[in-house]
């Protein structure tokens, strides 16, 4: 996906009421988004692992499991942008949803145009990538911890020879880390933007996705370390060609 190319974004919707689900998908489709609908939490989680969506819209009242558990499992297994869309209007639910990793919380009944505006706002943050590093000039290949990154092809080669494809946003983030190995980089440096929303989780999600591709155990990362309160650090020697 190209940075800031919202029209090609895939949105996975979890809504057990068919009429509301169709309204959400038809509204988003009118604005050019690709949309898939699931009616149960288990179906949604299984489908999301296959489609790797850019944004998930999740209802909390579900027939087979609580929506908060869906958000929790999604962020553990497939970190991505999340908009909770629900009839629950309590402060406790709002706070818990955001603490579990949701990017926004919208209460039913909703105005379709507001839904589209919130989706666009979330995707703007997630699809924005510091692409200045992805140029045709300069070194094309980086080697680190047994891995090899082909900058132009957005392709990783694992130590065992596997090819791992990256999105432009993931490649730009990895390249930023590779250019400053063993140095702590904060969100502003990684986003290439001095005006960063303190609640912007897009970097955290990209880091989680990179770890799932790079690390033997993403829950105990050895290549990309979290420096709490400061940022992230790539803890490997890097050579450029």
N, C-alpha and C positions, 0 to 999 in steps of 0.2 A: 504494500500500500504506500502511496506517495504521501509525504507529510502534508497535512492540512487538506487532504483529499477526502472530505467528509462524505461525499456522494457515494464512495465505494465502501463505506463502513458497513460492517455486518452487525446487526442488532438482534440479540436473542431475547425474546420476550417470554416471561413466565406469568401466565394469567389463567386461572381455572374457569373463569366465566367467559364462555365463547364470544358473546356479543362484545364485551369490553376488549377482549383479545383482538378481535377482528377490527375494532375501531382503532386501537393502538397501531396495528400493523398497516391498516389502510392509510391512516394519517401520516405515518412515517414514510410509506411508499410514495405518497404524493409529493414528498419533498426529496425523493431520490434515494432514500436509504434502502438497503437490503434488509429484510426482516424475516425472522423465523419464529413461530409460536409453539410453545409447549404448554400442556395443561396440568402437569404434575411436576413436583420437585425432582423426583428420580429421573423422569424422562428428560427434564431440562438439563440436569447435571451430566447425564450420559451424552446428550446431544452437544452440549457446550464443549466437552472434551474432544469431540470430533471436528467441530467447526471453528474453534478458537476465535470467538467473537470479539469485536472491538468494544462493545458496550452491552451490558445485560440490564434489562428492566424487569424487576422482580416484585411480585405481589407477596404479601406476608401471609394472607389467609389461604392455605392450600389444603387439598383433600388428603395428602399422604404424609406431609411433614410441615414443620413450621418454617416460614420464609426466612427467619433469622438463621436457622440451621443451614438453609440453602446458601445464604450469603457467606456464612462461615466456611462451609466446604468448598465453595467456589474460590474463595480467596486463598485457601490452603493448597488447592490442587491446580487452579488455573487463574492466577491473579489477573483481573481486568477491571475496567470501569464499570460501576454499578449505580443504577438509579432505582431506588425503592419507590414503587407506586402502589399505594395501599389505602384502605379505608381507616386504618388506625391513626388516630390523630394525637395520641398521648406523647408527652415529653419523653417519658421513659423509652418508648419505642424509637423515637427519633434519635435520642442519644445513643441507644444500643446499636441501632443500624449504622450510624456514622462511625462508632467505635469499632464495629466489625469490618469496616472498610468501604461502606457505601460512600459515593461521591456526592449524592444529593438525595432528598426525600420529598416526594410529592404526594399530597393527599387527594383521594377521590372525594367527590367528583372533580374532574380536572378539565381545564380548558385545553383543547388540542393544540392551540398555538403556543401555550405556555409549555406544554410537553416538548414540542419541537425546539423551542428556545432553550430549554434546559439540556436537551440532548446535544444540541449544537455547542452549548457552553462547555459541557464535559468533554466532548470530542475535540474541541479546539485545544484544550490543555493536553490531551493524550496524544493527539496526532502532530502536535508541534514538535519539531525536531531541529536541533542545531546542525543543519546540513552543510555548513560551511566546510566542515572537514572532509566531506565526501566529494572531493574534486578530482579532476583527471591528472593534475600535476602532483609531484611529490611522491613519496614512497607508496607502494601499492600493497605491500604484504607485511603483516606483523606476526611475529612468532612469540608465544608466551605459554609457559606451563604445559608444553607439549601440543598446544593448539596453534592453528594458523588462520589468520583472518585475511581474506582477499577483499580489500576495501571497495574496489570497483564492482565486483560481482555480488557483494553483500553475502559472502559465503564463508562459513567456518568449516575448517577441517579438523576433526577430533583427533586425539592421539592414536586412535585405532583406525583412522582413515575414513570414518563416516563423514558425509557432507551434511552440514546443518545450515539451513537457510535462515537469514535474518530479515526482519523488516527494516526499512530505512531508519526508523526511529531507534530500533535496537542497535543497529550498526553504528549510528552516530554516537549513541551513548557509550558503547563499548570502545569506540575509537577515542573518545574523550578520556576514558579511564586509561587506555593504553598509552596515550601521550604523556600521562603524568603518573607513572607507576610508583607505588609506595608513597604516594602523597594523598592527603585527605582532600577530597573535592566536595564542596557543599552543593545544595540544590541549584543555586544561582549559576555556579560554574558549569554544572552538568546540563542545565537547560539553556545556557547561553543567554540568560535574561536576568537583569538586575531586579525587575519588578515581579517577584514571584509571590503568588498567593500562599500564605503559610499553611493552608489546608489542601494545597495541590498535591495529590498523591501520584501523579503520573510517573514521576521518577521512581518512586517505590515500586510501582507495578512493573515498569520496564526492568528494573533491577531484578525483581522476582522472576520475570520471564527469562532474563539472561542466565540467572542462576540455574533454572530448570534445564537449560541447554548446556551449561558449562560444568556444573558441579556434580560430583558423584552423589552427594547428599545436600540438596538445596537448603535443608533446614539447619545444617552445620557447614556453611560455606567456607572454603579455604582460599578461593581465588579472589572473590569480591567480598570484602569485609564491611560490615556496618560499624561505623564509629559513632556511637550513640551521642546525640546532641551536636554532632559536627558534620556528618555526611558519610561518604563511602570511599573505600580505598582498594585499588587493585594491588594485591600482594604477590607480584611475580615480576621476574626480570623480562624485559621486552626488547626484541631486536627488530628493526625495520629494514625492509629491502625495497 
